[in-house]
Each structure stands twice: as structure tokens, then as C-alpha cells.
Amino acid sequence: MTRAAERTVTRAEYCVVACAEAWRDNGEILASPMGTIPSIGARLAKLTFSPDLLLTDGEALLIGDVPALGAASGVTEGWLPYRKHLTMVLGGRRHVMMGASQIDRFGNQNISCIGDWARPRRQLLGVRGAPANTVNNPVSYWVPRHSARVFVKKVDMISGVGYDSAAAAGPSATRFHDLRRVVSDLGVFDFATPDHAMRAVSLHPGVTFEQVREATGFALAAVPDGGLPYTREPTDEELRLIREVVDPRGLREREVRA
């Protein structure tokens, strides 16, 4: 294989880097990734620019190493049963990256049902911990298939609290409400606008804003005059860590295909 071929970065690897960036400079907090690519991203962040991140084995242990995805940890740092995990949530010491069956322009998330609550067309996971997450600790989102069915004008049910819903609920909901970013297979988005409406921050290479606009069920904030930048490439070392250390089985490519 030539050096050029080795350096070719896949869409999934851009998504990994974009997810990892969500935890940049977060300090000693618990990273709670939900999904294959966010899990690779959290591990990559800990191995590079956020070494103080806390990781778990997905069950009840804090781990002190960074095993490959799906491998057992060899270093246990602490005991973190569910009740203590919730204490970290309520204390704001966790940054979770959740999924979304629907998400709207103000960051309201739905993972509970599709259709009217009284007679839904689809039953999903239920609200789970989404309300407490979104009013107590930093939250980001990962969407592996960006479409107008997911990015909707208004969610069918609010599971995770968005900026408009938090404002309507008052100080008890807004005090620690902090939606950081949304990463999809098309780009990176945040809510850093005057009214906290979603805007595009970067597009993954090969993606156009027209594609994003057609796959989004609401109007995104205006693109700056100079256009949108591409999501940054992984460095050579980051690419090595992704491919050889964190995800040697290439599971990332199953979640986001080229």
C-alpha cells in the first residue's frame, strides 16, 4: 500500500475526529459516549488532547487504560455503580453524547416515540435519562444518518430538553443547560446563534451545504460569506491510533460507510 493510500481518510474517520473534538479541554469529567463512533472519539480524545477524561467499561467500572473497542480493560481505577453514575450526572461532572431519533432546530431531542403520544406510530426507547442529562450536564449528539426524518421542524415528543424548552421552563432548567454540538455523517453543528438555533459549523469533505439543507427539515442559520470550512483531518498520529489502537477491527466503517 502506498503512503497516499494509507493517508486516505474515510468519512467515518472524519466523524470520529469531530466527535473527539466535543471532549477537547473538558478536564477530569466522565465521557459518556453512546454509539460506536462516539466511543472511538472519546478514546481518541483521551489518548491525545484530553488525557484527564474519565472512561468506563460501560457497566460499573472506571478504567485507567484505553482498550480497543470491544476489548476488556486491564486497569481498574474505581467502582462506579449506577447510583454513583447518577450523582455525577446531577453534579454536572459528565459530558454525554447521545443519539437522536429526532432533533429540532433548538436542540430538542426525541428518543421516545414517533407520532402522537396518545397513539404513536412507532415506540422507541423511552425518554430514559435524557431530561436529567440535558438540564444537569453538558450534552452533545451523534446522528449517523443525517436526514429530514431526524432533523425535524418540531420533535414529536421532547425527551432531551432544547434551548427554547429550557427557556420556557425557567431558571431551574436553564441554569446548567449546555448543548455543545451535533455531529452527523454530513457535518458538525452547534447552537452558537443569538436565539440558540442550530447552525452548521463545518462540513465533512465531499459534502455540500446544499446536501445538508436538503437533508434538514428546518432552516439552518445562514452560512458565512466565506463559506463553511471542512471538518479537520485527523493527524497522522490520530489516524494511527484510530486504525491500530482504538478500532483495529474497523467497526467505525459499519456505522458510517464511505
C-alpha positions in Angstrom: 0.0 0.0 0.0 1.3 3.4 -0.9 1.7 6.3 1.5 -1.1 8.2 -0.3 -3.4 5.3 0.1 -2.6 4.9 3.8 -3.4 8.6 4.3 -6.8 8.5 2.6 -9.3 9.5 5.3 -12.7 7.9 5.3 -16.0 9.7 6.2 -16.2 7.6 9.3 -12.8 8.8 10.4 -13.8 12.4 10.0 -16.8 11.7 12.1 -14.5 10.1 14.8 -12.4 13.3 14.9 -15.5 15.5 15.1 -16.8 13.5 18.0 -13.5 13.5 19.8 -13.4 17.3 19.5 -16.5 17.5 21.6 -14.4 16.5 24.6 -11.5 18.8 23.9 -10.3 20.5 27.1 -13.1 19.1 29.2 -10.8 18.2 32.0 -11.5 15.5 34.6 -15.1 14.6 33.7 -16.8 11.4 32.7 -17.1 11.0 29.0 -20.3 9.0 28.2 -20.4 8.2 24.5 -23.4 6.4 23.1 -22.6 4.7 19.7 -19.6 3.2 18.0 -18.1 6.3 16.5 -18.6 8.5 19.7 -16.9 5.7 21.7 -13.9 5.7 19.4 -13.9 9.5 19.6 -13.9 9.6 23.4 -11.0 7.1 23.4 -9.1 9.2 20.8 -9.6 12.3 22.9 -8.2 10.7 26.0 -5.2 9.4 24.1 -4.4 12.8 22.6 -5.7 16.2 23.7 -7.9 15.4 26.7 -5.8 13.0 28.8 -7.8 13.7 32.0 -11.1 12.3 30.7 -12.7 9.5 32.7 -13.8 6.4 30.8 -15.9 3.5 32.0 -16.2 -0.1 30.9 -19.8 0.5 30.0 -21.0 -1.2 33.1 -19.8 -0.3 36.6 -16.0 0.4 36.5 -13.9 3.4 35.9 -11.0 2.3 33.7 -7.4 3.5 33.7 -6.4 2.4 30.3 -7.8 2.8 26.8 -8.6 -0.6 25.3 -9.6 -1.2 21.8 -13.3 -1.0 21.1 -14.9 -4.3 22.3 -11.8 -5.4 24.3 -11.7 -5.7 28.1 -9.9 -3.1 30.2 -6.7 -4.2 32.0 -6.7 -1.4 34.5 -9.5 -0.6 37.0 -9.4 2.8 38.6 -12.7 2.8 40.6 -16.1 1.5 41.2 -18.9 3.4 39.5 -22.3 1.7 40.1 -25.4 3.3 38.6 -26.3 5.3 41.7 -22.9 6.9 41.7 -23.0 7.5 38.0 -26.3 9.4 38.5 -24.6 11.5 41.2 -22.0 12.6 38.5 -24.9 13.4 36.2 -26.6 15.6 38.7 -23.4 17.3 39.7 -22.5 18.2 36.1 -19.4 16.1 36.0 -20.3 14.2 32.9 -20.4 15.1 29.2 -22.7 12.7 27.4 -23.0 12.2 23.6 -26.5 10.8 23.0 -28.3 9.7 19.9 -31.5 11.2 18.5 -34.4 9.7 16.6 -35.5 13.3 16.0 -33.8 16.6 16.8 -35.1 20.1 16.0 -33.5 23.5 15.4 -33.3 24.4 19.1 -31.9 21.0 20.2 -35.0 19.3 21.5 -34.4 15.6 21.1 -36.8 12.7 20.8 -35.9 9.0 21.5 -39.4 8.0 22.8 -42.0 7.7 20.1 -42.9 8.8 16.6 -46.3 10.2 16.1 -48.9 11.5 18.6 -48.1 10.5 22.2 -51.7 9.1 22.6 -51.4 6.8 19.6 -47.8 6.7 18.3 -46.9 5.1 15.0 -43.6 3.8 16.5 -42.5 3.1 20.0 -38.8 3.8 20.7 -36.5 3.6 23.7 -38.5 6.0 26.0 -37.1 9.2 27.4 -34.5 7.3 29.5 -32.1 9.7 31.2 -32.4 12.4 28.5 -34.3 15.1 30.6 -31.8 14.9 33.5 -28.8 14.8 31.2 -29.8 17.9 29.4 -30.6 20.1 32.4 -27.6 18.9 34.5 -24.5 18.2 32.4 -23.0 19.0 29.0 -24.7 17.2 26.2 -23.8 16.6 22.6 -25.5 14.5 19.9 -24.4 11.9 17.3 -26.6 11.2 14.2 -25.1 8.6 11.9 -27.7 9.1 9.1 -28.5 12.8 8.6 -32.0 13.1 7.1 -35.1 15.3 7.3 -36.7 12.4 9.2 -34.2 13.0 12.0 -33.6 16.8 11.7 -37.2 17.9 12.0 -39.0 21.2 12.4 -40.6 20.0 15.7 -40.0 16.8 17.6 -43.0 14.5 18.2 -42.0 14.3 21.9 -39.4 16.1 23.9 -37.0 13.7 25.6 -33.9 15.8 25.7 -34.5 19.5 26.5 -33.7 22.0 23.8 -32.9 25.7 24.3 -36.4 27.0 23.7 -38.0 24.4 26.0 -35.4 25.2 28.8 -36.1 28.9 28.5 -39.8 28.3 28.8 -39.3 26.2 31.9 -37.2 28.9 33.6 -34.0 29.1 35.7 -34.3 25.5 37.1 -33.9 24.2 33.5 -31.5 26.8 32.1 -29.0 27.1 35.0 -26.8 24.2 33.8 -28.3 23.6 30.4 -25.4 23.3 27.9 -25.9 21.7 24.4 -22.4 21.6 22.9 -22.5 20.2 19.4 -24.3 17.8 17.0 -22.2 15.6 14.8 -23.7 13.8 11.8 -22.4 11.9 8.9 -22.6 15.1 6.9 -21.1 17.7 9.2 -20.8 19.4 12.6 -23.4 21.8 14.1 -23.9 23.9 17.2 -26.3 26.4 18.7 -24.0 29.4 19.0 -26.5 31.9 17.5 -28.4 34.7 19.2 -31.6 32.6 19.6 -29.7 29.3 20.0 -31.0 27.9 16.7 -28.8 25.2 15.1 -26.1 26.3 12.7 -23.6 24.4 10.6 -20.0 24.7 11.8 -18.2 22.5 9.3 -19.0 20.0 6.5 -17.1 16.7 6.1 -15.0 16.7 2.9 -17.2 15.8 -0.1 -20.4 17.2 1.4 -22.0 20.4 0.1 -24.2 22.8 2.0 -27.0 22.1 -0.5 -26.9 18.4 0.5 -27.2 19.3 4.2 -30.0 21.8 3.5 -32.0 19.1 1.6 -31.5 16.6 4.4 -32.6 19.0 7.1 -36.3 19.7 7.9 -35.7 23.2 9.1 -33.7 26.3 8.0 -30.2 26.3 9.4 -28.6 29.6 10.3 -27.1 31.5 7.4 -23.7 30.3 6.1 -20.9 32.9 6.5 -19.9 34.8 3.4 -16.6 32.9 3.1 -18.5 29.6 3.2 -18.2 26.7 5.6 -14.8 25.1 6.4 -14.3 21.3 6.1 -14.1 19.3 9.3 -10.4 19.0 10.2 -8.5 15.9 9.1 -7.0 13.6 11.7 -3.3 14.0 12.2 -1.0 11.1 11.2 -0.8 10.0 14.8 -4.6 10.3 15.3 -5.1 8.2 12.2 -2.7 5.6 13.6 -4.5 5.5 16.9 -7.9 5.1 15.3 -6.8 2.3 13.0 -4.3 0.4 15.1 -5.1 1.0 18.7 -8.7 2.0 19.3 -10.6 0.4 16.4 -8.4 -2.2 14.7 -11.4 -4.1 13.5 -12.8 -1.2 11.6 -16.1 -1.1 13.3 -16.4 2.6 12.5 -16.9 1.8 8.8 -20.0 -0.1 9.6 -21.7 2.8 11.3 -20.8 5.4 8.6 -20.0 3.9 5.2 -17.9 5.7 2.6 
